[in-house]
Amino acid sequence: MIGDAPQYQELVTLYGSYGDDELIELGRGIADLTVVAQEALKGELTRRGLKIEPAGEPVEARVRSEEELSEMRTYAATAPVECIFDFQDARAVTAAYYALTGEGVEAIVVSGGARPDRQGPRVVVTPKDAERAAAILSRPSAEELEAVREEAFEGFDLPKCPACGEAETLLESVDPVNQWRCEGCGHTWLEESVSSTS
């Protein structure tokens, strides 16, 4: 194992909590990660049997020199407030970093330990990208959208298929009444026809 063992174990745990799609996306930018993070990510990808398809832009084109990274870190320490986006944990900051770089916004991740007024990690962007970064990061994440969807349907039970009793049903249309389709047998029915027979 390379590098700091506690940091490596923390990253193994973190990457183990990621979904397959998140890991693959992270793997596309593996050259931007530290050596320890690369090793932890490679291990998790191998454990799951996942392969990384090359992104549109070759990874080598995104690799920064030590001098460029040093300049970015120096800038990050004194960046204007509107260029700094704080996050609770490594998973959130990683997702933010890839959301930004995926949209062509240059960003750097810095840990929160350097300044006493900031506890969590942060993403720092240049002033020219600050407004665009704020717009990108204000979009809800897939997890937030799922939480909103679950909250909206809390207490609502999907109807079971009248033909086979399957609970996996899809709402296909709502005009003039709800039309449902069974994922199991493919049967379709109108909601009012079921309610009128009960």
MDAnalysis code that builds the backbone (N, CA, C; Angstrom):
import MDAnalysis as mda
import numpy as np

u = mda.Universe.empty(594, n_residues=198, atom_resindex=np.repeat(np.arange(198), 3), trajectory=True)
u.add_TopologyAttr("name", ["N", "CA", "C"] * 198)
u.add_TopologyAttr("resid", np.arange(1, 199))
u.add_TopologyAttr("resname", ["MET", "ILE", "GLY", "ASP", "ALA", "PRO", "GLN", "TYR", "GLN", "GLU", "LEU", "VAL", "THR", "LEU", "TYR", "GLY", "SER", "TYR", "GLY", "ASP", "ASP", "GLU", "LEU", "ILE", "GLU", "LEU", "GLY", "ARG", "GLY", "ILE", "ALA", "ASP", "LEU", "THR", "VAL", "VAL", "ALA", "GLN", "GLU", "ALA", "LEU", "LYS", "GLY", "GLU", "LEU", "THR", "ARG", "ARG", "GLY", "LEU", "LYS", "ILE", "GLU", "PRO", "ALA", "GLY", "GLU", "PRO", "VAL", "GLU", "ALA", "ARG", "VAL", "ARG", "SER", "GLU", "GLU", "GLU", "LEU", "SER", "GLU", "MET", "ARG", "THR", "TYR", "ALA", "ALA", "THR", "ALA", "PRO", "VAL", "GLU", "CYS", "ILE", "PHE", "ASP", "PHE", "GLN", "ASP", "ALA", "ARG", "ALA", "VAL", "THR", "ALA", "ALA", "TYR", "TYR", "ALA", "LEU", "THR", "GLY", "GLU", "GLY", "VAL", "GLU", "ALA", "ILE", "VAL", "VAL", "SER", "GLY", "GLY", "ALA", "ARG", "PRO", "ASP", "ARG", "GLN", "GLY", "PRO", "ARG", "VAL", "VAL", "VAL", "THR", "PRO", "LYS", "ASP", "ALA", "GLU", "ARG", "ALA", "ALA", "ALA", "ILE", "LEU", "SER", "ARG", "PRO", "SER", "ALA", "GLU", "GLU", "LEU", "GLU", "ALA", "VAL", "ARG", "GLU", "GLU", "ALA", "PHE", "GLU", "GLY", "PHE", "ASP", "LEU", "PRO", "LYS", "CYS", "PRO", "ALA", "CYS", "GLY", "GLU", "ALA", "GLU", "THR", "LEU", "LEU", "GLU", "SER", "VAL", "ASP", "PRO", "VAL", "ASN", "GLN", "TRP", "ARG", "CYS", "GLU", "GLY", "CYS", "GLY", "HIS", "THR", "TRP", "LEU", "GLU", "GLU", "SER", "VAL", "SER", "SER", "THR", "SER"])
u.atoms.positions = np.array([
    [0.851, -1.183, 0.000],
    [0.000, 0.000, 0.000],
    [0.892, 1.241, 0.000],
    [0.453, 2.268, -0.716],
    [1.229, 3.490, -0.867],
    [0.706, 4.554, 0.083],
    [1.647, 5.307, 0.711],
    [1.257, 6.503, 1.456],
    [0.720, 6.236, 2.837],
    [-0.085, 7.144, 3.315],
    [-0.620, 7.193, 4.665],
    [-1.735, 6.153, 4.847],
    [-1.511, 5.179, 5.733],
    [-2.475, 4.087, 5.920],
    [-3.847, 4.569, 6.398],
    [-3.956, 5.479, 7.388],
    [-5.293, 5.931, 7.807],
    [-6.046, 6.650, 6.675],
    [-5.306, 7.472, 5.909],
    [-5.945, 8.176, 4.797],
    [-6.405, 7.167, 3.736],
    [-5.567, 6.179, 3.468],
    [-5.918, 5.143, 2.493],
    [-7.201, 4.418, 2.935],
    [-7.261, 4.039, 4.215],
    [-8.436, 3.315, 4.717],
    [-9.690, 4.185, 4.648],
    [-9.535, 5.483, 4.951],
    [-10.668, 6.411, 4.858],
    [-11.190, 6.487, 3.413],
    [-10.263, 6.527, 2.462],
    [-10.657, 6.581, 1.043],
    [-11.290, 5.274, 0.589],
    [-10.783, 4.147, 1.073],
    [-11.376, 2.844, 0.740],
    [-12.829, 2.816, 1.210],
    [-13.067, 3.292, 2.431],
    [-14.429, 3.348, 2.970],
    [-15.304, 4.294, 2.147],
    [-14.754, 5.462, 1.817],
    [-15.492, 6.445, 1.028],
    [-15.861, 5.883, -0.340],
    [-14.888, 5.366, -1.063],
    [-15.150, 4.847, -2.411],
    [-16.074, 3.626, -2.371],
    [-16.021, 2.877, -1.274],
    [-16.932, 1.742, -1.118],
    [-18.385, 2.173, -1.006],
    [-18.602, 3.434, -0.572],
    [-19.975, 3.940, -0.432],
    [-20.507, 4.530, -1.740],
    [-19.636, 4.705, -2.731],
    [-20.054, 5.277, -4.014],
    [-20.810, 4.243, -4.844],
    [-21.710, 4.731, -5.678],
    [-22.361, 3.871, -6.657],
    [-21.397, 3.596, -7.808],
    [-21.712, 2.600, -8.637],
    [-20.846, 2.242, -9.759],
    [-20.612, 3.423, -10.696],
    [-21.675, 4.159, -11.024],
    [-21.540, 5.290, -11.944],
    [-20.620, 6.371, -11.377],
    [-20.743, 6.627, -10.065],
    [-19.884, 7.625, -9.422],
    [-18.421, 7.195, -9.477],
    [-18.177, 5.901, -9.236],
    [-16.805, 5.396, -9.277],
    [-16.212, 5.503, -10.675],
    [-17.004, 5.161, -11.676],
    [-16.521, 5.230, -13.055],
    [-16.198, 6.673, -13.420],
    [-17.075, 7.600, -13.031],
    [-16.839, 9.019, -13.317],
    [-15.568, 9.491, -12.614],
    [-15.387, 9.096, -11.363],
    [-14.188, 9.456, -10.618],
    [-12.956, 8.854, -11.282],
    [-13.086, 7.625, -11.767],
    [-11.973, 6.946, -12.425],
    [-11.522, 7.636, -13.696],
    [-12.429, 8.312, -14.370],
    [-12.059, 9.028, -15.602],
    [-11.088, 10.161, -15.322],
    [-11.104, 10.673, -14.101],
    [-10.187, 11.745, -13.732],
    [-9.137, 11.281, -12.734],
    [-8.793, 10.000, -12.775],
    [-7.895, 9.416, -11.777],
    [-6.538, 10.116, -11.721],
    [-6.082, 10.647, -12.836],
    [-4.780, 11.320, -12.855],
    [-4.780, 12.590, -12.008],
    [-5.958, 13.153, -11.735],
    [-6.051, 14.361, -10.916],
    [-6.004, 14.054, -9.419],
    [-6.070, 12.770, -9.046],
    [-6.103, 12.376, -7.641],
    [-4.694, 12.171, -7.094],
    [-4.580, 12.180, -5.769],
    [-3.300, 11.879, -5.132],
    [-2.969, 10.410, -5.356],
    [-1.724, 10.038, -5.126],
    [-1.294, 8.653, -5.316],
    [-2.096, 7.722, -4.407],
    [-2.316, 8.140, -3.155],
    [-3.078, 7.320, -2.205],
    [-4.517, 7.137, -2.710],
    [-5.130, 8.220, -3.169],
    [-6.508, 8.145, -3.676],
    [-6.577, 7.271, -4.920],
    [-5.563, 7.359, -5.784],
    [-5.539, 6.516, -6.982],
    [-5.501, 5.043, -6.606],
    [-4.669, 4.699, -5.632],
    [-4.561, 3.297, -5.210],
    [-5.884, 2.797, -4.617],
    [-6.506, 3.614, -3.772],
    [-7.787, 3.224, -3.166],
    [-8.862, 3.060, -4.236],
    [-8.882, 3.971, -5.197],
    [-9.881, 3.901, -6.272],
    [-9.653, 2.690, -7.157],
    [-8.405, 2.441, -7.532],
    [-8.098, 1.262, -8.357],
    [-8.541, -0.019, -7.655],
    [-8.299, -0.080, -6.344],
    [-8.701, -1.258, -5.573],
    [-10.209, -1.480, -5.602],
    [-10.985, -0.402, -5.434],
    [-12.443, -0.517, -5.431],
    [-12.964, -0.865, -6.820],
    [-12.389, -0.257, -7.852],
    [-12.796, -0.581, -9.224],
    [-12.526, -2.055, -9.526],
    [-11.362, -2.550, -9.118],
    [-11.003, -3.951, -9.341],
    [-11.939, -4.867, -8.566],
    [-12.212, -4.508, -7.298],
    [-13.098, -5.335, -6.457],
    [-14.466, -5.507, -7.100],
    [-14.972, -4.442, -7.729],
    [-16.300, -4.502, -8.358],
    [-16.250, -4.975, -9.807],
    [-15.055, -5.130, -10.357],
    [-14.931, -5.557, -11.750],
    [-15.354, -4.489, -12.739],
    [-15.174, -3.217, -12.374],
    [-15.575, -2.117, -13.247],
    [-14.424, -1.696, -14.144],
    [-14.753, -1.342, -15.366],
    [-13.761, -0.865, -16.341],
    [-14.055, 0.596, -16.642],
    [-13.010, 1.365, -16.846],
    [-13.153, 2.784, -17.168],
    [-13.020, 2.966, -18.671],
    [-14.097, 3.465, -19.273],
    [-14.034, 3.829, -20.688],
    [-13.414, 5.208, -20.759],
    [-12.514, 5.444, -21.715],
    [-11.910, 6.767, -21.787],
    [-12.949, 7.846, -22.037],
    [-12.794, 8.973, -21.350],
    [-13.688, 10.114, -21.569],
    [-13.324, 10.752, -22.896],
    [-14.151, 11.703, -23.345],
    [-13.909, 12.380, -24.606],
    [-12.543, 13.035, -24.664],
    [-12.119, 13.629, -23.570],
    [-10.809, 14.269, -23.506],
    [-9.851, 13.310, -22.827],
    [-8.672, 13.061, -23.397],
    [-7.746, 12.131, -22.760],
    [-7.351, 12.619, -21.376],
    [-7.170, 11.675, -20.455],
    [-6.814, 12.024, -19.084],
    [-5.516, 12.826, -19.055],
    [-4.551, 12.473, -19.918],
    [-3.261, 13.154, -19.919],
    [-3.418, 14.664, -20.136],
    [-4.420, 15.072, -20.891],
    [-4.618, 16.490, -21.180],
    [-5.051, 17.258, -19.937],
    [-5.595, 16.552, -18.914],
    [-6.062, 17.225, -17.711],
    [-5.024, 17.214, -16.593],
    [-3.903, 16.533, -16.770],
    [-2.895, 16.438, -15.723],
    [-2.162, 17.771, -15.606],
    [-2.061, 18.270, -14.377],
    [-1.391, 19.552, -14.141],
    [0.002, 19.293, -13.586],
    [0.933, 20.192, -13.906],
    [2.298, 20.081, -13.383],
    [2.279, 20.445, -11.902],
    [3.353, 20.077, -11.193],
    [3.470, 20.430, -9.772],
    [3.450, 21.949, -9.598],
    [4.055, 22.664, -10.533],
    [4.078, 24.131, -10.455],
    [2.664, 24.715, -10.575],
    [1.879, 24.175, -11.530],
    [0.497, 24.645, -11.703],
    [-0.331, 24.348, -10.455],
    [-0.162, 23.143, -9.897],
    [-0.893, 22.780, -8.682],
    [-0.494, 23.685, -7.519],
    [0.800, 23.992, -7.419],
    [1.277, 24.876, -6.359],
    [0.660, 26.269, -6.499],
    [0.601, 26.772, -7.726],
    [-0.007, 28.078, -7.972],
    [-1.490, 28.064, -7.604],
    [-2.183, 26.972, -7.952],
    [-3.613, 26.872, -7.631],
    [-3.835, 26.815, -6.128],
    [-2.963, 26.097, -5.404],
    [-3.095, 26.012, -3.949],
    [-2.846, 27.379, -3.304],
    [-1.863, 28.093, -3.821],
    [-1.575, 29.439, -3.304],
    [-2.776, 30.347, -3.534],
    [-3.345, 30.284, -4.734],
    [-4.535, 31.083, -5.037],
    [-5.688, 30.689, -4.108],
    [-5.877, 29.381, -3.901],
    [-6.998, 28.895, -3.084],
    [-6.952, 29.444, -1.669],
    [-5.755, 29.657, -1.136],
    [-5.609, 30.164, 0.232],
    [-6.088, 31.604, 0.380],
    [-6.083, 32.369, -0.729],
    [-6.469, 33.776, -0.657],
    [-7.634, 34.120, -1.592],
    [-8.325, 33.102, -2.083],
    [-9.404, 33.320, -3.055],
    [-10.543, 34.134, -2.454],
    [-11.226, 34.938, -3.288],
    [-12.400, 35.687, -2.811],
    [-13.509, 34.723, -2.356],
    [-14.320, 35.174, -1.437],
    [-15.381, 34.351, -0.853],
    [-16.296, 33.753, -1.918],
    [-16.618, 34.532, -2.965],
    [-17.550, 34.024, -3.990],
    [-16.948, 32.903, -4.836],
    [-15.645, 32.653, -4.670],
    [-14.962, 31.591, -5.429],
    [-14.786, 30.321, -4.600],
    [-15.252, 30.339, -3.352],
    [-15.057, 29.217, -2.436],
    [-16.413, 28.559, -2.148],
    [-16.464, 27.253, -2.292],
    [-17.680, 26.490, -2.031],
    [-17.344, 25.406, -1.017],
    [-17.895, 25.540, 0.194],
    [-17.612, 24.608, 1.287],
    [-18.571, 23.432, 1.268],
    [-18.068, 22.267, 1.718],
    [-18.869, 21.047, 1.753],
    [-18.658, 20.327, 3.072],
    [-19.599, 19.444, 3.393],
    [-19.569, 18.715, 4.661],
    [-18.497, 17.642, 4.698],
    [-18.313, 16.923, 3.567],
    [-17.413, 15.782, 3.589],
    [-16.747, 15.563, 2.232],
    [-15.859, 14.582, 2.209],
    [-15.085, 14.293, 1.000],
    [-15.971, 13.838, -0.156],
    [-17.015, 13.108, 0.146],
    [-17.892, 12.629, -0.925],
    [-18.579, 13.804, -1.626],
    [-19.095, 14.740, -0.855],
    [-19.788, 15.894, -1.428],
    [-18.841, 16.777, -2.222],
    [-17.631, 16.996, -1.693],
    [-16.684, 17.857, -2.396],
    [-16.187, 17.184, -3.676],
    [-16.046, 15.862, -3.655],
    [-15.628, 15.135, -4.854],
    [-16.691, 15.245, -5.938],
    [-17.951, 15.070, -5.549],
    [-19.047, 15.197, -6.519],
    [-19.085, 16.604, -7.108],
    [-18.880, 17.617, -6.264],
    [-18.881, 19.003, -6.739],
    [-17.731, 19.250, -7.707],
    [-16.559, 18.740, -7.368],
    [-15.391, 18.912, -8.229],
    [-15.656, 18.332, -9.621],
    [-16.205, 17.122, -9.667],
    [-16.439, 16.496, -10.970],
    [-17.612, 17.135, -11.717],
    [-18.573, 17.682, -10.987],
    [-19.649, 18.421, -11.657],
    [-19.084, 19.660, -12.339],
    [-18.175, 20.334, -11.671],
    [-17.577, 21.547, -12.229],
    [-16.640, 21.241, -13.394],
    [-15.709, 20.327, -13.180],
    [-14.749, 20.024, -14.243],
    [-15.428, 19.383, -15.440],
    [-16.516, 18.657, -15.196],
    [-17.281, 18.081, -16.302],
    [-17.919, 19.146, -17.179],
    [-18.136, 20.335, -16.609],
    [-18.699, 21.459, -17.355],
    [-17.609, 22.417, -17.842],
    [-16.338, 22.007, -17.685],
    [-15.234, 22.829, -18.179],
    [-14.779, 23.930, -17.232],
    [-15.197, 23.884, -15.974],
    [-14.780, 24.885, -14.992],
    [-13.540, 24.363, -14.270],
    [-12.460, 25.136, -14.300],
    [-11.238, 24.744, -13.605],
    [-11.455, 24.922, -12.106],
    [-11.129, 23.878, -11.338],
    [-11.363, 23.914, -9.892],
    [-10.265, 23.149, -9.183],
    [-10.112, 23.438, -7.905],
    [-9.190, 22.686, -7.063],
    [-9.903, 22.387, -5.750],
    [-9.612, 21.216, -5.194],
    [-10.174, 20.821, -3.903],
    [-9.106, 21.038, -2.850],
    [-9.476, 21.697, -1.758],
    [-8.561, 21.872, -0.633],
    [-9.250, 21.416, 0.637],
    [-8.451, 20.874, 1.551],
    [-9.036, 20.387, 2.806],
    [-9.412, 21.570, 3.673],
    [-10.286, 21.324, 4.635],
    [-10.765, 22.414, 5.491],
    [-9.875, 22.703, 6.672],
    [-8.830, 21.890, 6.877],
    [-8.016, 22.055, 8.068],
    [-7.126, 23.282, 8.082],
    [-6.882, 23.895, 6.940],
    [-5.931, 25.008, 6.866],
    [-6.440, 26.270, 7.553],
    [-7.758, 26.517, 7.500],
    [-8.307, 27.732, 8.109],
    [-9.227, 27.357, 9.265],
    [-9.070, 28.008, 10.419],
    [-9.870, 27.639, 11.586],
    [-11.366, 27.926, 11.417],
    [-11.734, 28.851, 10.535],
    [-13.151, 29.191, 10.380],
    [-13.880, 28.227, 9.434],
    [-13.164, 27.329, 8.787],
    [-13.776, 26.373, 7.857],
    [-13.404, 24.965, 8.287],
    [-14.392, 24.133, 8.513],
    [-14.119, 22.779, 8.976],
    [-14.056, 21.757, 7.845],
    [-14.963, 21.853, 6.884],
    [-15.023, 20.845, 5.831],
    [-14.161, 21.178, 4.636],
    [-14.056, 20.252, 3.698],
    [-13.295, 20.521, 2.478],
    [-14.038, 21.511, 1.591],
    [-13.320, 22.096, 0.625],
    [-13.948, 23.086, -0.250],
    [-13.423, 22.955, -1.668],
    [-14.203, 23.467, -2.593],
    [-13.794, 23.607, -3.982],
    [-13.565, 25.086, -4.216],
    [-12.462, 25.415, -4.885],
    [-12.141, 26.808, -5.189],
    [-12.041, 26.951, -6.706],
    [-12.665, 28.002, -7.233],
    [-12.633, 28.288, -8.667],
    [-12.072, 29.689, -8.877],
    [-11.794, 30.024, -10.127],
    [-11.284, 31.362, -10.441],
    [-12.445, 32.358, -10.460],
    [-12.163, 33.652, -10.283],
    [-13.233, 34.652, -10.289],
    [-14.063, 34.637, -11.574],
    [-13.420, 34.388, -12.715],
    [-14.182, 34.382, -13.977],
    [-15.196, 33.238, -14.033],
    [-14.962, 32.174, -13.242],
    [-15.867, 31.015, -13.244],
    [-16.796, 30.978, -12.032],
    [-16.697, 31.953, -11.132],
    [-17.444, 31.899, -9.873],
    [-18.955, 31.842, -10.080],
    [-19.469, 32.697, -10.943],
    [-20.915, 32.730, -11.167],
    [-21.407, 31.436, -11.805],
    [-20.668, 30.966, -12.790],
    [-21.042, 29.718, -13.468],
    [-20.967, 28.530, -12.502],
    [-19.928, 28.507, -11.660],
    [-19.779, 27.433, -10.676],
    [-20.946, 27.439, -9.697],
    [-21.353, 28.628, -9.258],
    [-22.490, 28.731, -8.336],
    [-23.754, 28.169, -8.980],
    [-23.945, 28.452, -10.257],
    [-25.126, 27.933, -10.965],
    [-25.076, 26.416, -11.077],
    [-23.912, 25.875, -11.413],
    [-23.759, 24.420, -11.552],
    [-23.995, 23.742, -10.207],
    [-23.408, 24.296, -9.147],
    [-23.515, 23.669, -7.831],
    [-24.872, 23.888, -7.174],
    [-25.687, 24.794, -7.725],
    [-27.025, 24.996, -7.159],
    [-28.021, 23.975, -7.705],
    [-27.636, 23.253, -8.759],
    [-28.517, 22.210, -9.291],
    [-28.622, 21.088, -8.272],
    [-29.794, 20.505, -8.152],
    [-29.912, 19.406, -7.183],
    [-29.153, 18.175, -7.670],
    [-28.553, 17.460, -6.727],
    [-27.848, 16.223, -7.064],
    [-28.859, 15.103, -7.251],
    [-28.405, 14.006, -7.792],
    [-29.279, 12.839, -7.990],
    [-29.840, 12.361, -6.650],
    [-29.012, 12.405, -5.598],
    [-29.470, 11.975, -4.274],
    [-30.562, 12.900, -3.749],
    [-30.388, 14.217, -3.942],
    [-31.402, 15.169, -3.489],
    [-32.706, 14.975, -4.253],
    [-32.605, 14.751, -5.570],
    [-33.813, 14.511, -6.364],
    [-34.532, 13.253, -5.904],
    [-33.777, 12.213, -5.581],
    [-34.379, 10.967, -5.097],
    [-35.066, 11.202, -3.753],
    [-34.431, 11.996, -2.863],
    [-35.037, 12.289, -1.558],
    [-36.336, 13.064, -1.729],
    [-36.358, 14.025, -2.660],
    [-37.573, 14.801, -2.924],
    [-38.662, 13.883, -3.471],
    [-38.273, 12.985, -4.383],
    [-39.244, 12.056, -4.967],
    [-39.825, 11.147, -3.887],
    [-38.958, 10.633, -3.016],
    [-39.436, 9.754, -1.946],
    [-40.370, 10.509, -1.005],
    [-40.034, 11.757, -0.696],
    [-40.875, 12.566, 0.183],
    [-42.245, 12.822, -0.457],
    [-42.244, 13.070, -1.766],
    [-43.498, 13.341, -2.474],
    [-44.413, 12.124, -2.454],
    [-43.816, 10.927, -2.507],
    [-44.619, 9.709, -2.567],
    [-44.771, 9.032, -1.202],
    [-44.292, 9.701, -0.139],
    [-44.415, 9.124, 1.194],
    [-45.896, 8.933, 1.534],
    [-46.243, 7.759, 1.961],
    [-47.631, 7.469, 2.304],
    [-48.495, 7.110, 1.104],
    [-47.931, 7.134, -0.107],
    [-48.684, 6.778, -1.307],
    [-48.245, 5.395, -1.756],
    [-49.191, 4.466, -1.826],
    [-48.884, 3.121, -2.289],
    [-49.249, 2.997, -3.753],
    [-48.306, 2.513, -4.552],
    [-48.593, 2.276, -5.961],
    [-49.615, 1.162, -6.060],
    [-50.532, 1.273, -7.013],
    [-51.524, 0.205, -7.151],
    [-50.881, -1.082, -7.659],
    [-51.412, -2.198, -7.224],
    [-50.931, -3.496, -7.702],
    [-51.666, -3.844, -8.989],
    [-50.987, -4.611, -9.802],
    [-51.564, -5.019, -11.078],
    [-52.781, -5.902, -10.825],
    [-53.940, -5.578, -11.434],
    [-55.130, -6.412, -11.239],
    [-55.008, -7.767, -11.929],
    [-54.079, -7.907, -12.897],
    [-53.941, -9.176, -13.617],
    [-53.052, -10.168, -12.873],
    [-51.897, -9.689, -12.359],
    [-50.948, -10.625, -11.735],
    [-50.628, -10.301, -10.276],
    [-51.042, -9.120, -9.791],
    [-50.788, -8.740, -8.404],
    [-49.419, -8.128, -8.160],
    [-48.626, -7.922, -9.215],
    [-47.292, -7.326, -9.118],
    [-47.382, -5.909, -8.552],
    [-46.423, -5.543, -7.684],
    [-46.423, -4.211, -7.080],
    [-45.587, -3.213, -7.879],
    [-44.765, -3.674, -8.804],
    [-43.935, -2.787, -9.626],
    [-44.759, -2.284, -10.801],
    [-45.379, -1.124, -10.634],
    [-46.233, -0.566, -11.684],
    [-45.767, 0.826, -12.053],
    [-46.057, 1.229, -13.282],
    [-45.666, 2.540, -13.780],
    [-46.895, 3.328, -14.208],
    [-46.906, 4.612, -13.877],
    [-47.952, 5.514, -14.327],
    [-47.577, 5.959, -15.738],
    [-48.391, 5.565, -16.733],
    [-48.061, 5.883, -18.122],
    [-48.687, 7.181, -18.600],
    [-49.898, 7.489, -18.146],
    [-50.524, 8.753, -18.518],
    [-51.561, 9.123, -17.466],
    [-51.968, 10.407, -17.486],
    [-52.938, 10.877, -16.498],
    [-54.153, 11.522, -17.148],
    [-54.227, 11.491, -18.468],
    [-55.311, 12.194, -19.167],
    [-56.140, 11.214, -19.976],
    [-57.381, 11.052, -19.722],
    [-58.239, 11.763, -18.769],
    [-58.180, 11.167, -17.358],
    [-57.724, 9.911, -17.231],
    [-57.553, 9.296, -15.914],
    [-56.185, 8.606, -15.890],
    [-55.751, 8.212, -14.698],
    [-54.457, 7.537, -14.579],
    [-54.464, 6.204, -15.313],
    [-53.479, 6.032, -16.193],
    [-53.304, 4.741, -16.866],
    [-52.025, 4.125, -16.344],
    [-52.107, 2.888, -15.867],
    [-50.977, 2.187, -15.255],
    [-50.540, 1.027, -16.140],
    [-49.260, 0.672, -16.020],
    [-48.735, -0.496, -16.722],
    [-47.920, -1.319, -15.732],
    [-48.108, -2.627, -15.773],
    [-47.401, -3.546, -14.883],
    [-46.024, -3.846, -15.457],
    [-44.995, -3.702, -14.630],
    [-43.632, -4.032, -15.043],
    [-43.469, -5.535, -15.217],
    [-44.238, -6.324, -14.460],
    [-44.095, -7.779, -14.504],
    [-44.711, -8.421, -15.733],
    [-46.012, -8.152, -15.972],
    [-46.710, -8.853, -17.056],
    [-47.059, -7.951, -18.241],
    [-46.876, -6.639, -18.105],
    [-47.158, -5.726, -19.209],
    [-48.619, -5.299, -19.315],
    [-49.463, -5.784, -18.422],
    [-50.885, -5.437, -18.442],
    [-51.061, -3.932, -18.186],
    [-51.976, -3.290, -18.932],
    [-52.303, -1.884, -18.689],
    [-53.751, -1.776, -18.243],
    [-54.036, -0.790, -17.409],
    [-55.394, -0.576, -16.940],
    [-55.587, 0.875, -16.540],
    [-56.840, 1.285, -16.522],
    [-57.202, 2.636, -16.090],
    [-57.564, 2.589, -14.620],
    [-57.114, 3.566, -13.871],
    [-57.335, 3.575, -12.444],
    [-58.811, 3.549, -12.072],
    [-59.644, 4.311, -12.790],
    [-61.068, 4.358, -12.429],
    [-61.753, 3.013, -12.625],
    [-61.251, 2.202, -13.605],
    [-61.891, 0.900, -13.820],
    [-61.651, -0.027, -12.649],
    [-60.496, 0.113, -11.968],
    [-60.201, -0.695, -10.794],
    [-61.013, -0.199, -9.613],
    [-61.047, 1.145, -9.428],
    [-61.752, 1.705, -8.265],
    [-63.256, 1.506, -8.360],
    [-63.821, 1.427, -9.594],
    [-65.255, 1.262, -9.726],
    [-65.698, -0.171, -9.417],
    [-64.763, -1.138, -9.521],
    [-65.126, -2.520, -9.233],
    [-64.936, -2.853, -7.777],
    [-64.220, -2.011, -6.998],
    [-63.986, -2.351, -5.602],
    [-65.061, -1.855, -4.700],
])
